[in-house]
Amino acid sequence: MEQERRIYFLLNQAQHQLKLYIDKIMVEAAGVTGAQVAALLFMEEHDGCQQKELAAGLKLDTSAITGMVERLCRKELLEKRRSLDDRRAFSLHISEHGLLALVQVKPIICSNNQLLEHRFGSDVLDQCADVLQYLANIKAE
């Protein structure tokens, strides 16, 4: 039981420290947080999606995604447009500024991934990714 609690504690601690680190370097490079980078990366692949699809893709609730979308629109990184299919809905589109922000942060993401691979090796990172993917898909009931 003690080991289980320690793993949970270490995961929480690592998540917190990693968020602080990523936010700092991403804000310095492109003026966006790590969470905003995740949204822009999703939008790069799903341009024109609706807000609910972005929320599902990032595994965030609608209230969290609403605030994030508004902040990204204010920064002119995303654009909201009336949906052509449903006049009540909006589609989201990554802007040229959003694409530029991704150009600025992608080398940082790559560099950090390379540092981890150098430190731990690709086999360990693959195993870690499997564990984290499993944990990310646990559903609260």
SULHU-V359109 format. One record per helix or strand of 2 or more residues. SS is the DSSP state (H for helix, E for strand). FROM is the first residue (numbers start at 0). LEN is the number of residues. Records with the same first field share a line. If there is no record, write none. Layout:
SS: FROM-LEN ; FROM-LEN
//
This chain:
H: 1-29 ; 33-12 ; 50-8 ; 61-13 ; 95-25 ; 121-15
E: 77-5 ; 89-5
//
